[in-house]
Amino acid sequence: MRKGVRTAVVSGVFVVMVGGAGYGAYTFLSALNDPGGEAAAVKTGPPSSAEVKETTERFFSAWEKGQAASAARYTNDAADAEPLLAAYGKDAHITEVRVTPGTATGTTVPFSVEATVSYDGKSRPLSYKSRLTVVRGETTHRALVDWQPSVVHPELRKGDTLVTGDSASPPIEAVDRDGNVLTKEKYPSLGPILDELRKRYGDKTGGRPGVELVIRHQAEDQADTSLLTLAKGKAGRLPTTLSARAQAAAEKAVLKYAESSVVAVKPSTGEVLAVANHRDDGFDAAFLGELAPGSTMKIISAATLIDNGITTANGPAPCPPTATWQSQTFSNLKGLAPDDHATLSESFARSCNTAFVKYADEVKVDSLTTEAEERFGLGQAADWKVGVPSFDGRVPASGGPDTAANLIGQGQVQLSPLNMASVTATAMTGAFRQPVIVSQKLDGRDLATARGLTAGTVQQLRSMMNRTAVSGTAAGVMRGLSGSIGAKTGSAEVDGQAKSNSWFTGYRNDIAAAAMTQDGGHGIDAAGPIVADVLRTGG
């Protein structure tokens, strides 16, 4: 818990009441160790505009002068603030700092920073914008800057610091599959991806390090984020599997929905065509997210039922209003009519939960796990080696109610949009091709393998996904897309969220994509339109 800065308590302080001046309410505490003394005034409530102005002016002044300890005392977490403020001048070599406050909105103050970064005889100007909020100290009741690393620079997160010096690896010039240059300025979502590619492959592309101001992250395996180049190194050319056209569409699509991520792959090769995130926390949920995938999991569940001889696409899969498994009752989305004579294809296209739950007593505890690992390449001991960090999926052999919950993408199942795009590609082609963003030939890394699906299972999955896209729950979103198409909608309930997480996956010709929007509602509400926009780029 954050605490305010300690101050001395002086007995005998008298109280002055200021009415109508907007300085906040007052409470009264007995003077310390002086039962007969005067009461001490303690301000409560949000800081007044005058307090906000005074606090920010003093904080900015100390920051400009390089007085880290003094500036930190104007925050509500001096212990955390001081090291970063000290590193600003000492390790990052940032001087001549000028902070210009903007117009406050309540207790939030936007501001701009202009400074100079100097290192080894080289200097460059630095400018950026950020914001801070002034709060009431919990113990001191003083107006204090609510400490966040992003106060110092908007890209800083907890545990990050700033460093200027020789770059850890040579710069790269990443290009897409057609030779188009990829930059974080043009494709913001690629920022963390390009940083990781530089870290891993910079020394393999013939480049030469330069001098840079970087964000050094707390996690040792996370690549530095470059903020400013003081002396250019030599950039080595790095071919990627990305498509500039698909990437542009992905970037534009996720901007329409907060907390969204999408990945597109080429099913015939496993090559990643696009990856985009639109998140306040800057996290790469597209590759690293670990979330329940909701009904998009029914692609793997349907394959499990088919491959274990339990039913077929045209075989029975009744859809009752509710289904109970080991004391837990499952239901369908509101408005879904029951159908006692439904086939698996019909229940899949309508996204009937109870149809899958009813088969929980016919699958073994590890049937879904085995299918996910051996057929779809998920959650294996051998990690996916995409070229940048990724989560490889988790489909555990869960007993109890989770055996049923896992079948509908709840329970203990966790996947990322990358995983789900790969699942769709495998369902479409029958072959598991581990996704990659740079060629395996570049470093000879070993890729994950799986035996994939039989031709019969593929035919049934494609038929069910096509039905879903043409006349099922995904029809509205997929309307207008030509060629060979298929899709699956999903929504995953999360404790504490007003709405479910929106999931959607689909394919069109030789492109498969999957998207997830946290707190986005049903699959067609947010994730679906994102995927459809990416699929429109071709395939």
C-alpha positions in Angstrom: 0.0 0.0 0.0 1.3 3.4 -0.9 1.9 5.8 1.9 2.4 9.6 2.1 5.6 11.2 3.2 6.1 11.5 6.9 6.0 14.9 8.5 6.7 16.1 12.1 3.7 16.6 14.4 4.0 19.8 16.4 1.8 20.3 19.4 -0.1 23.5 20.0 -1.1 24.0 16.4 -4.3 26.0 16.1 -7.0 25.5 13.5 -8.1 28.1 10.9 -11.4 27.3 9.2 -11.5 28.4 5.6 -15.1 28.4 4.3 -16.0 28.3 0.6 -12.4 28.3 -0.5 -12.5 24.8 -2.0 -9.7 23.5 0.2 -11.6 20.3 1.1 -13.2 19.2 4.2 -11.5 19.1 7.6 -11.4 16.5 10.2 -10.0 17.0 13.7 -7.6 14.8 15.6 -6.5 15.3 19.2 -3.1 16.8 19.5 -0.5 14.1 20.0 0.4 13.5 23.7 -1.5 16.6 24.7 -5.0 15.8 25.8 -5.6 19.5 26.6 -4.0 20.9 23.5 -5.6 22.3 20.3 -7.0 20.1 17.6 -4.9 19.7 14.5 -6.6 20.3 11.1 -6.3 17.4 8.6 -7.4 17.9 5.0 -9.5 15.2 3.4 -11.1 14.7 0.0 -9.6 15.3 -3.4 -6.9 18.0 -3.6 -8.0 21.4 -4.5 -6.9 23.1 -7.7 -4.5 25.3 -5.7 -3.0 22.2 -4.1 -2.7 20.5 -7.5 -0.9 23.5 -8.9 1.5 23.8 -5.9 2.4 20.1 -5.8 3.0 19.8 -9.6 5.1 23.0 -9.6 7.3 21.7 -6.8 7.6 18.2 -8.3 8.5 19.5 -11.7 11.0 22.0 -10.3 12.9 19.3 -8.3 12.8 17.0 -11.4 14.2 19.7 -13.6 17.1 20.3 -11.2 17.9 16.6 -11.0 17.0 16.5 -7.3 15.6 12.9 -7.3 15.1 12.6 -3.6 13.4 15.9 -3.3 11.1 15.2 -6.3 10.3 11.7 -4.9 9.1 13.3 -1.6 6.3 15.0 -3.6 4.9 11.6 -4.6 3.0 9.0 -2.6 5.7 6.3 -3.2 9.0 8.0 -2.6 10.9 4.6 -2.2 9.8 3.5 -5.7 10.0 7.0 -7.4 13.5 8.0 -6.3 15.6 5.3 -8.1 13.9 5.9 -11.4 14.2 9.7 -11.0 17.8 9.3 -10.1 18.4 7.0 -13.1 16.9 9.7 -15.4 20.0 11.9 -14.9 22.7 9.4 -13.9 22.1 6.3 -16.1 20.1 7.9 -18.9 22.3 11.0 -19.0 19.3 13.3 -19.5 20.0 16.9 -18.7 18.6 20.4 -19.4 15.2 19.2 -18.4 12.3 21.6 -19.0 8.8 20.5 -17.9 5.8 22.5 -19.2 2.4 21.7 -17.5 -0.8 21.9 -19.6 -4.3 22.7 -18.5 -5.4 20.5 -15.6 -8.5 18.5 -15.8 -9.6 18.0 -12.2 -6.6 16.5 -10.5 -4.9 15.3 -13.7 -2.2 17.4 -15.3 -0.8 16.8 -18.8 2.7 18.0 -19.4 5.4 18.1 -22.0 9.1 17.4 -21.4 12.0 18.8 -23.4 15.6 17.8 -22.5 18.9 16.8 -23.9 20.5 13.3 -23.9 24.3 13.4 -23.9 26.7 10.5 -23.9 30.3 10.0 -25.0 30.5 13.4 -26.8 27.2 12.8 -28.6 24.0 14.8 -27.8 20.4 14.7 -29.1 17.3 16.6 -28.1 14.5 14.6 -26.4 10.9 15.6 -26.2 7.7 13.7 -25.2 4.4 14.2 -23.4 3.0 12.5 -20.3 0.5 13.2 -17.5 0.2 12.8 -13.8 -2.6 12.8 -11.2 -2.4 14.4 -7.8 -4.0 12.6 -4.9 -4.4 13.0 -1.1 -1.7 11.1 0.8 -3.3 8.3 2.9 -1.2 9.0 6.0 0.0 12.6 5.6 -3.2 14.0 4.0 -0.9 16.1 1.8 -1.5 16.6 -1.9 1.0 14.2 -3.6 1.7 13.0 -7.1 0.2 9.5 -7.6 3.4 7.7 -8.5 3.5 5.7 -11.7 6.6 5.1 -13.7 4.7 6.4 -16.7 4.9 9.9 -15.1 8.6 10.0 -16.0 8.0 8.6 -19.5 4.7 7.3 -20.9 6.3 4.0 -22.1 7.7 3.1 -18.6 6.1 0.3 -16.6 6.7 -1.0 -13.1 10.3 -2.2 -12.7 11.6 -0.4 -15.8 14.5 2.0 -15.9 16.2 4.3 -18.4 19.7 3.8 -19.7 21.9 5.5 -22.4 24.9 3.8 -23.9 26.0 1.4 -26.5 23.1 -0.7 -27.7 22.9 -4.3 -26.6 22.5 -5.5 -30.1 22.8 -4.0 -33.6 19.7 -2.4 -35.1 17.7 -4.3 -37.7 15.7 -3.3 -40.8 12.8 -5.7 -40.7 11.0 -6.3 -44.0 7.8 -8.1 -44.8 7.4 -11.0 -47.1 7.4 -8.7 -50.1 10.4 -6.6 -49.0 8.4 -3.7 -47.5 10.2 -2.1 -44.5 8.3 -2.5 -41.2 8.7 0.2 -38.5 7.0 0.7 -35.2 6.1 4.2 -36.3 4.0 2.9 -39.2 2.8 -0.3 -37.4 2.7 0.5 -33.6 1.8 -3.0 -32.6 5.0 -4.3 -34.0 7.1 -2.2 -31.5 7.7 -5.0 -28.9 7.9 -7.6 -31.7 10.7 -5.6 -33.5 12.5 -5.1 -30.3 12.5 -8.9 -29.6 13.6 -9.6 -33.2 16.5 -7.2 -32.8 17.5 -8.8 -29.6 17.5 -12.3 -31.0 18.7 -11.7 -34.6 20.5 -8.4 -34.6 23.9 -10.0 -34.5 22.9 -12.4 -37.3 22.1 -9.8 -39.9 25.5 -8.1 -40.3 24.6 -4.9 -38.4 26.7 -2.7 -36.1 25.5 -1.4 -32.6 24.9 2.3 -32.1 24.4 4.6 -29.1 20.8 4.8 -27.7 18.5 5.8 -24.9 16.5 2.7 -24.0 14.0 1.4 -21.6 15.5 -1.5 -19.8 12.8 -3.8 -18.5 12.7 -5.7 -15.3 12.4 -9.1 -17.0 15.9 -10.1 -18.1 14.6 -12.0 -21.1 12.7 -9.0 -22.4 14.3 -6.9 -25.1 15.2 -3.2 -24.5 12.9 -0.6 -25.9 14.7 2.0 -27.9 13.5 5.6 -27.3 16.2 7.7 -29.0 19.3 7.1 -31.2 22.3 9.3 -30.4 24.6 7.6 -32.9 23.3 5.4 -35.6 24.6 1.9 -35.9 24.4 -0.1 -39.1 21.1 -1.8 -39.5 21.1 -5.4 -40.8 18.2 -6.5 -43.1 15.9 -9.1 -41.5 13.2 -10.8 -43.6 10.0 -11.7 -41.7 6.9 -13.7 -42.7 4.6 -10.7 -42.1 2.5 -9.1 -44.8 2.4 -5.3 -44.7 -1.1 -5.3 -46.1 -2.5 -7.8 -43.5 -0.6 -5.9 -40.7 -2.1 -2.6 -41.7 -5.6 -4.1 -41.7 -4.9 -5.7 -38.3 -3.6 -2.5 -36.8 -6.7 -0.6 -38.0 -9.1 -3.3 -36.9 -8.0 -3.6 -33.3 -8.2 0.2 -32.8 -12.0 0.0 -33.0 -12.1 -2.1 -29.8 -10.2 -1.5 -26.5 -8.2 -4.4 -25.1 -8.1 -6.3 -28.4 -5.6 -8.6 -30.0 -5.5 -10.4 -33.3 -3.1 -12.8 -35.2 -3.3 -14.0 -38.8 -1.3 -17.0 -40.2 -0.9 -18.7 -43.5 -2.3 -22.2 -43.1 -0.2 -23.7 -45.9 3.1 -22.7 -44.2 2.4 -21.7 -40.6 3.9 -18.2 -41.4 2.6 -15.3 -39.3 1.1 -12.7 -41.5 0.0 -10.1 -38.9 -0.1 -9.5 -35.2 -1.7 -6.5 -33.5 -2.7 -5.4 -30.1 -4.7 -2.4 -28.8 -4.2 -2.4 -25.0 -3.6 0.2 -22.4 -0.9 -1.9 -20.7 1.2 -2.5 -23.8 1.1 -6.3 -23.3 1.4 -8.5 -26.3 -1.7 -10.6 -25.6 -1.8 -11.7 -29.2 1.2 -14.0 -28.6 1.5 -14.2 -24.8 -2.2 -14.0 -23.6 -3.3 -16.9 -21.4 -7.1 -16.8 -21.4 -10.1 -19.1 -21.6 -11.1 -19.2 -25.4 -14.8 -19.9 -24.9 -16.6 -21.7 -27.6 -13.8 -21.3 -30.2 -12.4 -24.3 -28.2 -15.3 -26.4 -29.7 -13.1 -26.9 -32.8 -10.7 -29.0 -30.8 -13.6 -30.6 -28.8 -15.5 -31.5 -32.0 -12.3 -33.1 -33.3 -11.9 -35.0 -30.0 -15.4 -36.5 -30.3 -14.8 -37.4 -34.0 -11.4 -38.9 -33.5 -12.5 -41.0 -30.5 -15.5 -42.4 -32.4 -18.0 -40.8 -30.1 -20.0 -39.0 -32.8 -19.6 -37.4 -36.2 -20.5 -34.1 -37.8 -23.8 -35.7 -39.0 -24.2 -37.8 -35.9 -26.2 -37.0 -32.8 -25.4 -34.1 -30.5 -28.7 -33.1 -28.8 -29.0 -29.5 -27.5 -31.0 -29.5 -24.2 -31.7 -26.2 -22.3 -29.3 -27.3 -19.5 -26.8 -30.0 -18.8 -25.4 -31.1 -15.4 -22.0 -32.7 -15.0 -20.8 -33.6 -11.5 -23.1 -31.2 -9.7 -22.3 -28.2 -12.0 -25.1 -27.1 -14.3 -24.3 -25.6 -17.7 -26.6 -23.6 -19.9 -26.7 -22.0 -23.4 -26.7 -18.4 -24.5 -29.9 -16.7 -23.8 -32.5 -17.2 -26.6 -31.0 -20.4 -28.0 -33.8 -22.8 -28.6 -33.3 -26.5 -27.5 -33.1 -29.2 -30.1 -33.3 -32.8 -29.0 -32.5 -34.1 -32.5 -29.6 -31.8 -33.4 -26.5 -33.2 -35.1 -23.0 -32.2 -34.0 -22.8 -29.9 -37.1 -26.0 -28.1 -36.1 -25.0 -27.8 -32.4 -21.5 -26.5 -33.5 -22.9 -23.9 -35.8 -25.4 -22.7 -33.2 -22.7 -22.9 -30.5 -24.7 -25.1 -28.2 -22.8 -25.6 -24.9 -25.0 -28.3 -23.5 -24.5 -30.6 -26.6 -20.7 -30.8 -25.8 -21.2 -31.0 -22.0 -23.5 -34.0 -22.5 -20.5 -35.9 -23.9 -18.3 -35.3 -20.9 -19.1 -38.7 -19.6 -18.0 -40.4 -22.8 -14.5 -38.7 -23.1 -11.7 -39.6 -20.8 -10.2 -37.1 -18.5 -7.2 -36.7 -20.8 -8.9 -37.1 -24.2 -9.1 -33.3 -24.8 -5.5 -32.9 -23.7 -4.2 -35.6 -25.9 -6.1 -34.2 -28.9 -4.8 -30.7 -28.3 -1.2 -31.8 -27.9 -0.9 -34.6 -30.4 -3.1 -33.3 -33.1 -3.0 -29.5 -32.8 0.5 -29.0 -31.3 -0.7 -27.2 -28.2 0.8 -27.3 -24.7 3.7 -29.7 -25.5 6.9 -30.0 -23.5 8.7 -28.7 -26.6 8.0 -25.0 -26.7 6.9 -23.2 -29.9 9.9 -21.3 -31.3 8.1 -18.6 -33.2 11.1 -16.2 -33.3 9.8 -14.1 -30.5 8.3 -15.1 -27.1 4.9 -16.8 -27.2 2.5 -18.8 -25.1 2.0 -22.3 -26.4 -1.4 -23.0 -24.9 -2.6 -25.0 -21.9 -5.2 -27.8 -22.1 -4.8 -29.7 -18.9 -6.4 -33.1 -18.0 -8.8 -31.7 -15.5 -11.1 -33.9 -13.6 -14.4 -33.0 -11.9 -16.6 -30.3 -13.4 -13.7 -29.0 -15.4 -13.8 -32.0 -17.7 -17.1 -30.6 -19.0 -16.1 -26.9 -18.7 -12.9 -27.5 -20.8 -15.0 -28.8 -23.7 -16.6 -25.4 -24.1 -13.4 -23.4 -23.5 -13.9 -22.6 -19.9 -12.5 -24.4 -16.9 -8.7 -24.7 -17.0 -8.1 -24.2 -20.7 -6.0 -21.2 -21.6 -5.0 -20.1 -25.1 -3.8 -17.0 -27.0 -5.1 -15.6 -30.3 -1.9 -17.1 -31.9 -2.8 -20.5 -30.6 -6.4 -20.2 -31.9 -5.2 -19.0 -35.3 -3.0 -22.1 -35.5 -5.9 -24.3 -34.4 -8.0 -23.0 -37.2 -5.1 -23.5 -39.7 -4.7 -27.1 -38.5 -8.5 -27.7 -38.8 -8.4 -26.3 -42.3 -5.4 -28.2 -43.7 -5.1 -31.2 -41.4 -1.4 -30.4 -40.8 0.0 -28.7 -37.7 2.6 -26.2 -38.9 4.1 -24.4 -35.9 3.7 -20.6 -36.5 6.9 -18.7 -37.2 7.6 -15.0 -37.8 11.1 -15.5 -39.1 12.4 -18.4 -41.2 13.7 -21.4 -39.4 16.6 -21.3 -41.8 17.9 -18.1 -40.1 19.0 -19.9 -36.9 18.2 -23.6 -37.4 15.9 -23.7 -34.4 13.8 -26.9 -33.8 10.1 -26.3 -34.4 7.3 -28.1 -32.5 5.6 -31.0 -34.3 2.3 -32.8 -34.1 0.7 -35.6 -36.2 -2.3 -33.4 -37.3 -5.7 -34.6 -38.4 -7.0 -37.3 -40.7 -8.6 -36.3 -44.0 -12.0 -37.4 -42.7 -11.8 -35.3 -39.6 -10.6 -32.3 -41.6 -13.5 -32.6 -44.0 -16.0 -32.7 -41.1 -14.4 -29.7 -39.3 -14.3 -27.6 -42.5 -17.9 -28.5 -43.1 -19.0 -27.4 -39.6 -17.0 -24.2 -39.7 -18.3 -23.3 -43.1 -21.9 -23.9 -41.9 -21.1 -21.6 -38.9 -19.8 -18.9 -41.3 -22.7 -19.2 -43.8 -25.8 -19.8 -41.7 -24.6 -20.1 -38.0 -23.6 -17.7 -35.3 -20.8 -16.2 -37.5 -22.9 -15.5 -40.6 -23.5 -11.8 -40.0 -19.8 -11.1 -39.5 -18.6 -13.3 -42.4 -21.2 -12.0 -44.9 -19.6 -10.7 -48.1 -16.4 -12.7 -47.8 -15.9 -14.8 -50.9 -13.9 -18.0 -51.5 -13.5 -20.9 -49.1 -14.6 -19.6 -45.7 -15.2 -21.0 -42.2 -15.5 -19.6 -38.6 -16.3 -20.2 -35.0 -17.6 -17.7 -32.4 -16.8 -17.7 -28.8 -17.4 -15.9 -25.5 -15.7 -16.7 -22.3 -17.1 -15.7 -18.9 -14.6 -14.2 -16.5 -15.3 -13.6 -12.8 -15.5 -9.9 -11.9 -16.2 -8.7 -15.5 -19.5 -7.2 -16.5 -19.2 -8.8 -20.0 -17.6 -11.9 -21.3 -14.4 -11.9 -23.3 -15.2 -11.9 -27.0 -13.4 -14.5 -29.2 -13.7 -15.3 -32.9 -11.6 -17.3 -35.3 -12.1 -17.9 -39.0 -10.4 -18.6 -42.3 -10.7 -17.5 -45.9 -8.7 -19.3 -48.6 -5.0 -19.4 -47.3 -5.4 -17.1 -44.3 -6.6 -18.0 -40.8 -7.1 -15.4 -38.1 -8.2 -15.3 -34.5 -9.0 -12.3 -32.2 -9.8 -11.7 -28.6 -11.3 -8.6 -26.9 -11.4 -8.6 -23.2 -14.7 -7.5 -21.7 -15.9 -7.4 -25.3 -19.1 -9.4 -25.1 -20.2 -12.1 -27.6 -17.8 -13.3 -30.3 -19.7 -11.3 -33.0 -19.6 -8.1 -31.0 -15.9 -7.3 -31.2 -13.5 -10.1 -32.1 -15.6 -11.1 -35.1 -15.4 -7.8 -36.9 -11.7 -7.7 -36.3 -11.1 -11.1 -37.8 -13.4 -10.3 -40.8 -11.4 -7.1 -41.6 -8.1 -9.1 -41.6 -9.6 -11.9 -43.8 -10.7 -9.3 -46.3 -7.0 -8.6 -47.1 -6.8 -11.8 -49.2 -5.7 -15.3 -48.6 
